[in-house]
Amino acid sequence: MKRIVLLLIPIFLFVHSALSQDWALQRLEKSPRHREWVGIKHDGRTVETLVVYPEAKGKRPVVLVIHEIFGLSEWAQELADELADAGYIAVAPDLLSGKGPNGGRTSAFANEDKVIEAIRGLNPDDVTADLSAAADYGLKLPAASGKLFVTGFCWGGGQSFRFATNRPDLKAAFVFYGTPPADGMDRIKAPVYGFYGGNDARVTATVDPTKEKMKTAGKKYDPVVYEGAGHGFMRGGEDPTTTAPSHPADIKARDEAWKVLKSVIK
């Protein structure tokens, strides 16, 4: 796979497809897999979390899903369902739980701008605490094998990288077009897999410096840059309404990234 950096395509070009997700909701509603909302309590707060179970025999790995800067949207929920379809228990916390109007979560906000503003205002340590509580809940499920993985997208991609610095029992972290943490790489125990779009220079420009930092720290970092793909290709690659010029490359990148993820999670 070629590793390249092309010109920046501003993230606002992708916002429209994030706003219109009826297609994702329709797919979710047709899913045969069992899904449930649970309120995970820790430190005096409750994190509303979507848990999706695979239709599979035996105990299965847990994949902690960290949503985009757009919150736990319909697409993020549908992505969790796809992970369950692949045979994993997907645990997707809404990190805006209790932050919305009347104490609501992502769905309680009036519009996307309010969601983004709220996400940007989250305290990083509070995010880590929420993620750890959700991970602990998943690992204690009777159907769980005891193996924990994390994946995140966009803002959540950066959070998945950061979570790896704080969670020594991770088996692997999957960073989708997210930026690296400012520090703490020396604490990482798990291999980190990175997935980036060639047309996403803002984020992809961080790959080579991160490779050097992880190498210096003696950690495994395996990044791939998909030529022609844009920011958010995991969503854009399956969105039937998108008109983005990178759409064909997004589809290819999405398919290739899924293959890598499935080959690692066992």
C-alpha positions in Angstrom: 0.0 0.0 0.0 1.5 3.4 -1.0 2.1 5.8 1.8 1.5 9.3 0.5 0.4 12.8 1.6 -1.7 14.9 -0.8 -3.3 18.3 -0.6 -5.7 19.0 2.2 -9.4 18.7 1.6 -11.1 20.7 4.4 -13.2 18.6 6.8 -16.3 20.7 6.2 -16.7 19.0 2.8 -17.6 15.9 4.7 -20.0 17.4 7.2 -23.1 17.1 4.9 -22.8 13.3 4.8 -22.5 13.3 8.6 -25.7 15.3 8.9 -27.9 13.0 6.8 -27.8 9.5 8.0 -31.3 8.0 7.4 -29.6 5.3 5.4 -27.6 4.2 8.4 -30.7 4.2 10.6 -32.6 2.1 8.1 -29.8 -0.5 8.0 -29.7 -0.6 11.7 -33.4 -1.2 12.0 -33.1 -4.1 9.6 -30.3 -5.8 11.5 -31.1 -9.2 13.0 -28.5 -8.7 15.8 -29.5 -8.1 19.4 -28.7 -4.6 20.6 -29.4 -2.8 23.8 -28.9 0.4 25.6 -27.3 0.2 29.1 -26.6 2.9 31.6 -23.0 2.4 32.8 -22.5 4.1 36.2 -19.2 5.4 37.5 -18.0 8.3 39.6 -21.5 9.7 40.1 -22.4 9.7 36.4 -24.2 7.4 33.9 -22.8 6.8 30.4 -25.5 5.7 28.0 -23.9 2.9 26.0 -25.0 0.9 23.0 -24.1 -2.8 23.2 -24.5 -5.0 20.1 -24.0 -8.8 20.2 -22.9 -11.0 17.4 -24.8 -14.1 16.4 -22.0 -16.5 17.2 -21.1 -19.5 19.3 -18.7 -19.2 22.2 -17.2 -16.2 24.0 -16.3 -13.3 21.7 -13.8 -10.4 21.8 -15.0 -7.0 23.0 -14.5 -3.9 20.7 -14.8 -0.5 22.3 -16.1 1.9 19.7 -15.3 5.6 20.0 -17.5 7.9 17.9 -16.6 10.8 15.7 -16.8 14.4 16.7 -20.4 14.2 15.5 -21.3 12.1 18.6 -22.9 8.7 18.8 -24.8 9.2 15.5 -26.8 6.8 13.5 -23.7 5.9 11.5 -21.7 5.2 14.7 -24.4 2.9 15.9 -24.6 1.2 12.5 -20.8 0.8 12.6 -21.1 -0.9 16.0 -23.7 -3.3 14.4 -21.2 -4.1 11.6 -18.6 -5.0 14.2 -21.1 -7.4 15.7 -21.8 -8.8 12.3 -18.1 -9.5 12.1 -18.3 -11.6 15.3 -17.4 -9.1 18.0 -19.3 -7.6 21.0 -19.4 -3.9 20.2 -19.6 -1.5 23.1 -20.2 2.1 22.0 -20.5 4.7 24.8 -22.2 8.0 24.0 -19.5 10.3 25.5 -22.0 13.2 25.5 -24.2 11.4 28.0 -25.6 13.9 30.5 -24.1 16.8 28.5 -27.1 17.5 26.3 -30.3 19.5 27.0 -32.2 18.2 30.0 -29.3 15.8 30.7 -29.6 14.0 27.4 -27.0 12.5 25.1 -26.1 13.1 21.5 -29.6 12.8 20.2 -30.8 15.6 22.5 -28.8 18.3 20.9 -30.5 20.7 18.5 -28.0 20.5 15.7 -24.6 19.2 14.6 -22.8 22.5 15.6 -24.0 22.1 19.2 -22.7 18.5 19.2 -19.3 19.4 17.9 -19.1 22.3 20.4 -19.9 19.9 23.3 -17.4 17.3 22.1 -14.6 19.9 22.0 -15.5 20.9 25.5 -15.0 17.4 27.0 -12.3 17.0 29.6 -9.8 14.3 28.3 -9.5 12.6 31.7 -13.3 12.4 31.9 -13.4 10.8 28.4 -10.8 8.2 29.6 -12.9 7.5 32.7 -16.0 6.9 30.6 -14.1 4.7 28.1 -12.6 2.6 30.9 -16.0 2.1 32.6 -17.5 1.0 29.2 -14.5 -1.3 28.6 -14.9 -2.9 32.1 -18.6 -3.4 31.5 -17.9 -5.2 28.2 -15.3 -7.4 29.6 -17.6 -8.6 32.4 -20.3 -9.7 30.0 -20.9 -13.4 30.2 -20.4 -13.7 26.4 -17.1 -11.9 26.5 -13.8 -13.7 25.9 -11.7 -11.3 28.0 -10.0 -9.8 25.0 -10.3 -6.0 24.6 -9.8 -3.9 21.5 -10.5 -0.3 20.8 -11.4 1.5 17.6 -12.2 5.2 17.0 -13.0 7.5 14.1 -11.9 11.1 13.4 -12.0 12.7 16.9 -12.6 9.2 18.2 -9.5 8.0 16.3 -7.4 10.3 18.4 -9.1 9.2 21.5 -8.5 5.5 20.7 -4.7 6.3 20.3 -4.8 8.1 23.7 -6.8 5.3 25.3 -4.0 3.0 24.4 -1.7 5.1 26.6 -4.0 4.5 29.6 -5.2 0.9 29.2 -2.5 -1.8 29.5 -4.8 -4.7 28.9 -5.7 -3.7 25.3 -4.9 -6.3 22.7 -4.8 -3.7 19.9 -5.9 -0.1 19.1 -7.3 0.9 15.7 -6.9 4.6 14.9 -9.0 5.8 12.0 -7.8 9.2 10.7 -7.1 10.5 14.2 -4.2 12.5 15.6 -1.7 11.0 18.1 -1.6 11.9 21.8 0.7 14.6 22.9 2.5 12.3 25.4 2.3 8.9 27.0 3.4 6.7 24.1 5.9 5.0 26.4 3.0 3.6 28.3 1.4 1.8 25.3 1.4 -2.0 25.6 -0.7 -2.9 22.5 0.1 -2.6 18.8 -1.5 0.5 17.2 -2.9 0.3 13.7 -3.5 3.5 11.8 -5.7 4.1 8.8 -5.5 7.4 6.9 -6.8 9.0 3.7 -4.3 10.3 1.2 -6.5 13.4 0.6 -6.5 14.2 4.3 -3.3 16.0 4.7 -4.2 17.7 8.0 -4.2 14.3 9.8 -2.0 12.3 7.5 0.8 14.7 8.0 1.1 13.4 11.5 1.9 9.8 10.4 5.6 10.1 9.8 6.4 12.0 13.0 4.3 9.5 14.9 6.2 6.6 13.4 9.4 8.1 14.7 8.0 8.7 18.2 6.6 5.2 18.4 9.9 3.7 17.1 11.8 5.7 19.7 9.5 4.4 22.4 9.9 0.9 21.2 6.2 0.5 20.3 4.4 -1.1 17.4 2.7 1.4 15.1 1.5 0.1 11.7 0.0 3.0 9.6 -1.5 2.7 6.1 -2.4 5.7 3.9 -5.0 5.0 1.3 -4.4 6.9 -1.9 -7.2 9.2 -3.0 -9.3 8.5 0.1 -10.6 11.4 2.2 -11.2 12.1 5.8 -14.0 10.0 7.2 -13.7 7.3 4.5 -15.2 4.6 6.8 -18.5 6.6 6.8 -18.1 8.1 3.3 -17.3 4.7 1.8 -20.7 3.3 2.6 -22.8 6.4 2.4 -25.1 6.0 -0.6 -25.9 9.7 -0.7 -22.4 11.0 -0.9 -21.2 13.0 -4.0 -17.6 13.5 -2.7 -15.0 13.1 -5.5 -13.1 10.7 -3.2 -16.0 8.3 -3.0 -14.6 5.4 -5.1 -11.3 5.7 -3.2 -13.2 5.8 0.1 -15.0 2.6 -0.8 -11.7 0.8 -1.6 -10.1 2.2 1.6 -13.0 1.1 3.7 -12.9 -2.4 2.3 -9.1 -2.7 2.8 -9.3 -1.4 6.4 -12.0 -3.9 7.3 -9.7 -6.7 6.1 -6.9 -5.5 8.4 -9.1 -5.1 11.4 -10.7 -8.5 11.0 -7.3 -10.1 10.5 -6.1 -8.7 13.9 -9.1 -9.3 16.1 -9.3 -12.9 17.2 
